[in-house]
Structures are given as structure tokens and as C-alpha cells.
Amino acid sequence: MTNIVKARRMPGTLKVAQFIITLEVAFGLVGLAITLAAFFSTFQWGMLTALIYAAGSAALLGWLLSRWSSRRTYLRWVIIAAHLLLVGAAILDLALFSTVTWNAVFGSHILAWAVIVLLFLPAAGRWFSESRA
């Protein structure tokens, strides 16, 4: 006879974080399509970095989202680090062109900051520490 282990349900805050990451991937794919269209219509090689950024961020977040059900502790920290990396890359771009403002740092990256805050909550720590593996 097999032992039945009842898994804890995902907290609502994590469902919101998962939905936000799904939105980020969807918006990233739309941005990738627009960037691809712009690149192939003009062949400006300066747009290649934006194309690589759009493809890389959508691929990274999509891959992390696919690993969500593993509930491993390191996955939570990798998701937080990935969001901080994406926000940091955008801030670096803003700093290089001297356009850093509070709205640019927080307003345009509100979804990334929301995911970071939601994954720092204690409920996220408890849920991700109970790995299914």
C-alpha cells in the first residue's frame, strides 16, 4: 500500500507571483516579436542588443516558470536574482544615457518589483522549502 502525502496548497501570494511572471513572459514575447520586426525591417545592428535582451529575458523567465512546480528552495532565489538582474540591466542602460528617474526605476518595472516582494514573504519561503523531489 502506498503512503499518501498531502501537499500544502500554494499560497495566494505565490499564485499572484506566478501569474505576474506569466504576464512578463507574454509581454516579453510580444516585445521580442516587435523587436524582430523592427530589426529585420531596418537591419540596424544597434538593435541587436535589444533583440538579445528581449529573447534572453523571455527565455529565462519562461524556463524558470516551467520549473515552478519543483518547489526547490534555490528556485525561489534564482527567480529573485533573475528579476534583480533584469531590473539592474535596465537601470544600467538608463544610467548610461543619464535618464535615471524614480519613475523609470520603479514605475516601469513594477511587475518585477512585485514578484521580488512576493517571493520575499515568509509564505513563499515555507512553500518553496517543501520540495516535491
C-alpha positions as CSV (number, residue, x, y, z in Angstrom):
1,M,0.0,0.0,0.0
2,T,1.3,3.4,-0.9
3,N,1.6,6.3,1.6
4,I,-0.5,9.3,0.7
5,V,1.2,12.6,1.4
6,K,-1.0,15.6,1.3
7,A,0.9,18.5,-0.2
8,R,0.3,22.0,1.0
9,R,-1.6,24.2,-1.3
10,M,0.2,27.1,-3.0
11,P,-0.5,30.4,-1.1
12,G,-2.4,33.1,-2.9
13,T,0.6,35.4,-2.9
14,L,2.6,32.8,-4.9
15,K,-0.3,32.3,-7.3
16,V,-0.2,36.1,-7.9
17,A,3.6,35.9,-8.4
18,Q,3.2,33.0,-10.8
19,F,0.6,35.0,-12.8
20,I,2.8,38.1,-12.9
21,I,5.7,36.0,-14.2
22,T,3.4,34.6,-16.9
23,L,2.4,38.1,-17.8
24,E,6.1,39.1,-18.0
25,V,6.8,36.2,-20.3
26,A,3.8,37.0,-22.5
27,F,4.8,40.7,-22.7
28,G,8.4,39.7,-23.4
29,L,7.3,37.5,-26.3
30,V,5.3,40.4,-27.7
31,G,8.3,42.7,-27.3
32,L,10.5,40.1,-28.9
33,A,8.2,40.0,-32.0
34,I,8.2,43.8,-32.2
35,T,12.0,44.0,-31.9
36,L,12.4,41.2,-34.5
37,A,10.1,43.1,-36.9
38,A,12.0,46.3,-36.3
39,F,15.4,44.7,-36.8
40,F,14.5,42.9,-40.0
41,S,12.8,46.0,-41.5
42,T,15.8,48.2,-40.9
43,F,18.8,45.9,-40.3
44,Q,20.2,48.4,-37.8
45,W,22.8,46.3,-35.9
46,G,22.5,48.5,-32.9
47,M,19.1,46.9,-32.2
48,L,20.8,43.5,-31.9
49,T,21.5,44.1,-28.2
50,A,17.8,44.9,-27.6
51,L,16.9,41.7,-29.5
52,I,19.3,39.6,-27.4
53,Y,17.9,41.2,-24.2
54,A,14.3,40.5,-25.2
55,A,15.0,36.9,-26.2
56,G,17.1,36.2,-23.2
57,S,14.8,37.6,-20.6
58,A,11.7,35.9,-22.1
59,A,13.5,32.6,-22.3
60,L,15.0,32.8,-18.8
61,L,11.7,33.7,-17.2
62,G,9.8,31.1,-19.2
63,W,12.3,28.4,-18.2
64,L,12.1,29.4,-14.5
65,L,8.3,29.4,-14.7
66,S,8.4,25.9,-16.1
67,R,10.4,24.7,-13.1
68,W,7.9,26.3,-10.6
69,S,6.3,23.1,-9.6
70,S,9.6,21.6,-8.4
71,R,9.3,23.8,-5.3
72,R,13.0,23.8,-4.7
73,T,14.5,26.4,-2.4
74,Y,17.1,27.6,-4.8
75,L,14.5,28.2,-7.5
76,R,12.9,31.0,-5.4
77,W,16.3,32.7,-5.0
78,V,17.1,32.2,-8.7
79,I,13.8,33.9,-9.7
80,I,14.6,36.8,-7.4
81,A,18.1,37.1,-8.8
82,A,16.8,37.0,-12.3
83,H,14.4,39.8,-11.7
84,L,17.1,41.8,-10.0
85,L,19.4,41.2,-12.9
86,L,16.7,42.3,-15.4
87,V,16.0,45.5,-13.4
88,G,19.7,46.1,-12.9
89,A,20.3,45.8,-16.7
90,A,17.6,48.3,-17.3
91,I,18.9,50.7,-14.7
92,L,22.4,50.4,-16.2
93,D,21.0,51.3,-19.6
94,L,19.2,54.3,-18.0
95,A,22.4,55.3,-16.2
96,L,24.5,55.2,-19.3
97,F,22.1,57.6,-21.0
98,S,21.6,59.8,-17.9
99,T,17.9,59.2,-17.8
100,V,17.6,57.6,-14.3
101,T,14.4,58.8,-12.6
102,W,12.3,57.2,-9.8
103,N,9.6,56.5,-12.3
104,A,12.0,54.8,-14.6
105,V,13.4,52.6,-11.8
106,F,10.2,51.7,-10.0
107,G,7.3,52.6,-12.3
108,S,8.3,50.8,-15.4
109,H,9.4,47.7,-13.5
110,I,6.5,47.4,-11.1
111,L,5.8,43.8,-12.1
112,A,9.4,42.7,-11.4
113,W,9.4,44.5,-8.0
114,A,6.1,42.9,-7.2
115,V,7.5,39.5,-7.8
116,I,10.6,40.2,-5.8
117,V,8.4,41.4,-2.8
118,L,6.0,38.4,-3.1
119,L,8.9,35.9,-3.1
120,F,10.5,37.5,0.0
121,L,7.3,36.8,2.0
122,P,7.5,34.1,4.6
123,A,4.7,32.1,2.9
124,A,6.9,31.8,-0.2
125,G,9.8,30.6,1.9
126,R,7.7,27.9,3.5
127,W,6.1,26.7,0.2
128,F,9.4,26.5,-1.7
129,S,11.2,24.8,1.2
130,E,8.8,21.8,1.0
131,S,10.3,20.3,-2.2
132,R,8.4,17.6,-4.0
133,A,11.6,16.0,-5.2
